[in-house]
Amino acid sequence: MTTQIAIVLALLFVTLVLFGTERIPIEIVSILLVIALVVTNTLSASEAFAGFGNDIVITVAGLFVLTGGLAKTGVVDVVGRRLHRFAGDSEFRITALIMIAAALSAAVMKNTTTTAMFLPVVLGIGARRSISPSKLLMPLAFGAILGGTCTLIGTSTNLAVSGALPRYGMEPFSMFELTRVGVPIVGCGMLYMLLVGLRLLPRRDPAQSLTEQYHVRQYMTEVMVLDDSPLIGKTLGEARMSDDLDLTVLGILRGAEQYRIAPHPHEQIKADDLLLVQGRVEDILRVKSEAGIEIKADFSLSDALLEGSDIELFEAMVPRGSDFIGRSLKRLGFRKRYQLVVLAINRHGVNLLSKISTVKLRFGDVLLLQGNREHVEGIAADDQILLLEEISKRQARPSKRRWALLAFGVFLFFSVTHLVPLPVAVLLGVLVLLASRSLRTSEMYEMIEWRLIILIACMISFGLAMEKTGADQYLADFIVSGTGQYGPLAVLAGFFIMTVALTQPMSNQAAALVMLPIAVKSALALGLNPRAFAVAVTFAASCSFLTPLEPACVLVYTPGRYRFFDFVRVGSVLTIVVFAIVIWLVPVFWPLRP
């Protein structure tokens, strides 16, 4: 093993560990990887940053904009309303329709986007039909993941692998090249979920009220302002109860008046006021003498106590790409900036209630919000949160819907006919959106998931480093020496299993781009068809059902009240089904012997 190969493999190991732990944002890890390749003289600066000039980066960015146009103009909402109309009362039929709609949508837009768009719709259907969310949301996520395998643009993983193929002397995937295996995967996956998966799914009905569901009673109480309290005469803002006492005032009961829910910071505190506060009892006991307050013993909590004429309780999820990720409520100035109160945070089924203002938010966190619907829907319209109910007044542009569909049609026409290269086809569709004013220029940049763009570009450069140093050939020789004796099908199966394993701790795109050069070089060493191995790696990286770490699964994890092993139980069999189809059909359509 040469020094350069050792350096590349060491960097690969460190990168995989950092991707898996997520202690550092994935885009920062990717950039540090590229910098390390330059510092160690593995790649020149121009080689290291060549990934950012790859045409696949333009294609992926353009597709974000095209699918964003479909969302902005309400095309997905129309599909959701159709689901309401045809669903009926049969749980089996509803599940089948949800999976079909998710699979069809995910074939032309990212599976994560599809899941996010349908999530509120499916929750609404479940509430109307009295069906537990846990029976509907995993089929939604799995349907979207399955549908993404059908076309080149179904997932960014397919696009990333396709963009890397020319480096190994192969043509990129055509728009429907993967469909021959993708459609059987969708069909068999849906049959499994409907006939077997539904029986394995838990039935966990949410609590009757949000206050019970989030167990907020233990962190809320009523306190009375005593006659000698130093708080008397001060406004809520001046009292600094949140900063100094770790208490948040949610309401005021004064005399015979009703609660003033979510009172204004300029509200003045008076003697004998009853304050509804959020905070730990031990904090209240610690400061009650100096603050001049007394705990009311017979306090009982309900949703109604936290809601008023224009104040409601909402559940909202932090989606991928939100500016809230990695920042605390305190740093965001959340209450002052958005005029909303976060009562609790649910992270993967665990309710966070203590000192939540200092908790750094993550993708998939579900917030229990108290506030005005207009303010909540305003943040949702800016894509900072995903409201887990159907928004009453979506800011869609129905008059531009036909233009969004035309833009996508232009892209599909040119991509299928090959009259122009794929990146040009994408840009033509984007130009239709901009020319028709279906999207504003500022919105176009906001729709692009830059962290994914950075990841793909950096991993393309890392693939170049593996090829230049011979690290891919070194790993390929190691694998071939251990598995080659078992035959080409066994080697193909081995790469599928290794890729599936790698997608669990890290992103699908990164796993595919790491495994691709090793798989291709292994195929060439055995005298096999490298394209068949590239296809197998692509499907393996796109099918993450074993854990809730796949972004589409993260979105349904908390709303569905799932536990980690619910995905293991249902997803393991589905993974075996997909594995069997891939190992059976890939050699049929891409013969292992060239």
N, C-alpha and C positions, 0 to 999 in steps of 0.2 A: 504494500500500500504506500503510495507516494504521500508527501507532505500535503500537497494540495487536496488530494482526495480526503485525507484525514481532517483537514480544515472544513471542507464542505460537509462531511458527515457529522462533524461536531456541531456545526451551525444548524444542520438539519435537526439534530437531537434537541438542542436548546430551543429552537423554534417550535418544535412539536410540544415541548413541555410548556412553553409560554402560551401557545395557542390553547392548550388543554386547561391550564389553570385560570386563564383570563384575568390575571392580576394586572396585566398591562393591556390596553386596547389593542385589538388585532391589527389595526392599521399602523399603529406605532411599531409593533413587533415587525411587521412587514418592511417598513422603512428602515428600521435598524438592521434587518437582515441584509438589505441591499447595500447599506453603508458598510457593513462588515465585509461584504464581498469585495468592495473597492479598497478598504483599508488593508486587507490581507493580500492585495494584489491578485486575487482570484479572477476578477473582471476589471476591465478598464471602466472609467466613468461612463463613457458612451455605451458600452455593452450593458452595464448595470441598469441604466435608465432606458434602455431600448424598449423594455416592456411597456412603458407609457406611450410609446409611439406605435404600438401594435394596433392593427385595425380592429381587433376584437374589443379593445377598450372603447372605441367609437361606437361599435355595434351595441355593446351592453348599455352604455350611457344613453344612446338613442332609444333603445327599447324601454328603458325606464320612463322616458318622456312619452312614448307612444301609449304605453299601458296607463300612465298617469292621465293622459288625455281621455281615455275610456272611463276612468274613475271620476275625473272632474266633471264630465258631461253627464254623469249619471247612468251610463250604460249598464253597469253592474247592478245598480238599484232596480232597474227594470227587470232584470233576471230574478232578483230577490222577490219582487212583488208577484211575479209569475209563480214562484215556489209557493207563496202563501195561497194562491188560488187553486193550485192543483194538488197540494199536499194531502188534503183529506185528514182523516183521523187515524189512519193505520200507521203505526210506528215503523213497520217494515217499509211501507211505501214512501213515507217521509224520508227515511234514511237513504233509500235508493235514489230518490230525486236529489237529495243533497249531494250525494257522492257523484252522481252524473253531472250535475251543474258545476260542482267544484272541479271535476276532471276536465270538462270541456273548457272551462274558463282558464284553468292552469295550463292548458295546451298552448295558449296564446299570451299568457301573462305569468309572471313569477308565481310559484305556488304559495309563497309567503304573502304576497299581495292579495291573491285570491282568498286565502284563509282570513286575512284581516278584513276584507270587504264583506265576506259572507258571515263573519262571526256574529255581529249584532242581529242580522236577519235570522240566523238559525236559533239564537237565543229567544228571539221574539216568537218564532214558530213553536219552540218548546214550551214557552210560557202559555201560549194560547191553547195548545193541545195537551197541557199538563204532562209533558214528557220531560224526564230528568235531563238536564244539559249533558250529563256524563254519557248518555246514550246516543247523543247526536254529534258532539264536538270532535271526538276522535275520528269518526267516519268522515267528517268534514276535512280535517287535516290530512288524513290518509288518502282521501279522494283527490285532494289537490296535489299531493306528492306523486301519486300514481299518474295523474294527468300530465304532470310536467315531463314525464319520460317520453311522451309521444312525438314531440317536435323539437327541432333545433332550438327554438326560442322558449320552450317550456320551462327551462331552468337556466340560470346563469352558469351552472356547472357544464351543461351541454355545450354552451357557447365557448366557455373557457377551454375545454378539451379540443373543440373544433378549431379554435384559433391557434392552438399549439401544434396541430397535426402537420402543417407545412414544414415545420422544422425537421420533421423526420421523413420528408419526401412523400407525404401523403396529402391528398386533397381534403379540404375541410368537409365536414358533414353537410349534406344537402338539407333542405328544410324538412323533408319527410323521410330521410334515410333511417332514422331511429323508429319510425312509426311501425315498421313491420314487427318489431318486438314490443314496442311500447303499448300498442293496442291489446295484444294478448295479456300483457302485464296488468293493464287496467281491468280487462274483463275478468281475469282470474282473481285479481285482488278484490274486486267488488263482490264476486260470488263468495269468496272466503268471508268477507266482512258481514255480508247479509245472512249467510247460512250458519257461520260459526262465530265470527267476531262479535255479533250482537249478543250472543249468549255469554261471552266472556267479559263483556263490558259491565262495570259495576253500575248500580242504580243508586246514585247519591243525590237525593233531593236537597236543594238549598234550604237554609233555615227560613222560617216564616218572615222574619224581618232582617234587615241589613245589620241592625245593632246586635242581634243575636248571632248572626252569621260571622261577624268580625269580632265578637266577644269584647265590645268596647265598654260594656258596663263597668268592668273592673278599673277602668281608667277615666271614668266620668263620675262626677258627684255634684251636689249642690252645696254651696257654702253661703252663709249669711254674713253680711258686712255689719260688724258690731258698731255701737255708737261711738266708741273711742278709736276706731280704725284710722290709721294714717292715710288710707286710700280715699277717704271721704273728700269730695271736692275735686279730686283728680279725674282726668279723662282716662279712658282705657289705654290710650297711647302713652300718656304721662306715667301711668302706674307701672308700665313695663313689666307686667306680670309674666309675660312669656319669656323675656330675657332674664329677669332677676329671680323669678319664682318657679320657672319651668311649668307655668300654668297657662292655658289658653282659654279665654272666656268665649263661650259659644252662645250664651243667651243671658238675658236679664229679666227677672220677674220683680216688678215693683208694685207694691200695694195690690190692688185688685186687677191690675192690668195683666194681659197675657205676656208670654215670653216675647222679647224682642230678639228674634233669632239672628245670629251673625251681626251683632251690633257694630255700629260704626266706631272707629278709633276715637272720634271726638265725643262719644257718649260719656257723660259725667257720672261717676259713681256716687251714690247717696247712702245714708244710713239705712239699715234694715233691707237693703237690696238683697235679693237671692240671685246668686251668680251660678250659672251652669258652667262648670269648668272641666277641662280635660287635663289630666295629669295624674301622677301616682299619688296614692293616699299618703304614703310616707313623706312625700314632698310637701303635701298640705299640712300634715301634722308637724313637720319641721318648721314651717314658717307661720303657722296660724297665730301664734302669740304676737310676733312682730308685725304681722300684716293686719291683725285685728279682725280675723275671720273665724267662723265656727262651722263645722261640718253639720249638715242636716242629716239626721239619722234615717228618716223614713223615705229616702229617695228611691224612686223606681224609674227605669229608663225605657223608652219606646221610640220607634221611628217618628211618631207624631210629635214627640217632645222636641225633636231636632229639625222639624219642618214647620214652615209657616206659609203665609199666603203666597209668597213668591220665592221661598227657600225650599229646596228639595235635597234629597240624598241621591247620589249617583255613584255608579261604579265605572271606573275608567282605567284602561291599561296603557302603560308606557310602551309605544311601538318602537320598532327598529328605526333609527334615523331621527328620533326625537331629541331636541336640544336638552331635555331633562336628564338624559342618561349621563351618569357619572357626576351629577351635581345634587346637592342636598336641597331640601325645601328652604332652608335658611339662606343658603347661598343664592337661590333663585329669588328670594324675597317673595315667595309664592303667594302668601295671603294678601300682602299689600299690592302686588303687581296684578294679580288675577281676581282679587276679591272673592277668593274661595278658601275654604278650610279643609285640610286633609285630616280626617279623623283616624285613619288606620291605613297601613300598607300590608297587602298580602303578597308574600314572595314564595312561590312554589308551595302553596298550601299552608304556610306559616304566617300567622298574623303578627305584624310588628306594630306595637302600640306605645312602647316606651321611648321617649326622646326621638320621635320620628323626624323632627326637624333637622337632625344631624345625619340621618341615614342617606347615603348616596344611592340614588335611584338606578335601577337596572332595567334592561329590556325585559318585558314580561311582567313587571311589577303591576299589581292592580291596586288602585287608590280608591278609598272610600271618601268621596267628596261631599261637602255641604256648601250649598250656594245657589245662586240664581242660574236657571237653565240657560239664559242667553249668554252668560259668561262661560259656562261649561261648553256650550256648542261653539262658541267663538274659538276656544282653544282646540277643540276637535277639528274645526274647519281648517286650522293652521297645521294639522297633522302632528300636533305635539302630544295628544292623547287619542286613544281609541275608545269612544264611548260604548259601553257594553249594553246598549239598547239602541233601537232605531231612532235616529235624530229626527225631531219633528219638522225641522225646516232646513233641509240640506241646501247648501249653497251650490247646487248643481246648475249647469247651463244646458237645459234641454234643447234650446234652439240650435246649439252647436253639436248636438249628438250625431247628426248625419255626417258632419265634417270629421268628427273623431273616427267614425266608422270608415269614412272614405280614406282618411290618412292611413289607417291600418290596412285597408284593402289595397292601397297603392303599394305599401311595403310588401304585402304578401304576393301581389302580382309580380313585382320585379324580382323578389327573392326566389319564387318558384320558377319563373321563366329564365332566370340567369341572364337577363338582358344587361344588367349592371351588377357589379359586386355587391355583396350583402351590406357592407357599411354604407354604400351609396343609396341602396334601397331604403335603409333605415332613415337616412338624412332626408330623403325625398318625402317620406311620411311625416317627419318632424316639420319640414317646411310647410306642408299642407296645414298642419295644426297652427303654426304661427301665422301664416298668411290669412287663415280664416278667423283669426283671433279666438280660436277655441282655447288657447293657452296664452298667457302672458309670458314674456321673456324671463321675468324674474321667477315665475313659477317653474319654468323649465329647469333652471339650475337647482331649485329646491327639491325636485322630484328625483334627481340622480342620487343614488346611494353611493356616495363618494368612498366610503370605507371599503366597499366591495370592489370598486374600481381600482383603488390602491392595492388591495390584496391580490387581485388578478394580475395587475401589471408587475408587481414585485415577484410573484411566484413564477411568472413567465421568465423573468430575469434569473431566478434561482434555477429554473430548469436549464437555462443556457449554461449556468455555472456547473451543473452536474454533468452536462454533455461535454463541456470544454475540458474539464479536469478528468473525465473518465469515471466519475463516481457512480453514474448510472450503470455503466458497464460492469464496474466492480460489484455492485449489489446484484445486478442481473446474473453474473457468473456464480455468485454465492447461492442465489435461489435456484438456478438451473442445476447446480451440482447436487442440491438436496432433493429436488422434486422431478427433475427431467426423466428419471428412470420410471416414473409412474405414468408417463404418457402425456400428450399435449392437453387433453381434456382436464386432467388433474392439475396441471400447471395453471390453466385458465381458471379453474375453480379456486385454486389457491390465491390468485390475484384478486378475485371477487371477494373472498373472505377477508383478505388483508385490507382491502379498500373499505369494506363495510366497518371493520374494526377501527380504522383510522378516522372515519367520519364521526365517530361517537365523541371524541374529545375536541375535535377541531371542525372547521367549516368544510362543507362538501367540496367547494371549489379548491381549497388548499389541498385537501386529501387527494382529489383527482389529479391535480397538477404535480403533486409529489410522486404519486404512483405511476403516472403515465410514462415518463422516460424509462423507469425500471421495467415496466411491463413490455414496452416496445423493444428495448434492448434484449430482454429475455426471449421474446418471440423470434427476433432475428438470430440469436445465438442457437436456437433450436431449429432454425429453418422453417418457422411457422409464419402465418399471416399476421403482421403487427396490427393491422386494422381491427381484426377480431378482438385482440387484446385491448385495444383502445376503446372499443365499444363496450366490452365487459366492464372495464374500469368506470366508464361513464355511467352505466346503469347502476353499478354498485354504489358509486358516490351519490347518486340521486335518490337512492332508496334508503332513507334513514327512519326506521320504524321502531328500533329497539329501545330507545330512550327518549325522554322529552327534550333532548338537547337540540334537535332539529328546530330551526326558527318557526316553521309552521306548527310544530307541536308545542313549542313554548307559548304560543298565542292561546292555545286551548287548555293548557295545563291547569291554570288557576280557575278560569270560569267553569271548567268541567268538574272541578273538585277531584281531580285525579291524584293518584299517588304514583310514585316512580315505577313501581312494579306492575301497575296497570298497563303501562306501555310495553314492559318486558313480556308480560303474559300474552297480550294481544299481538304485539308487533313481531315477536320472535317467529311465530308460525307464518305470518305474512312475509317476513324476510326469507324464510325457507321456500315459500311459494315463488317469490320473485327469483330467487337463486336457481330453482329448478327450471323455470322458464328461460332464463338467460343462458344457462349451460346447455339447454336443449336447442334453442332457436338460433343463438348467435352463430354456432358452427354451420347451421343450415344456410343462413343468408350471407355469412362471411366465412367461407370454408377455411379451416385451420391450415390446410396445406395450400400454399399459393399456386 
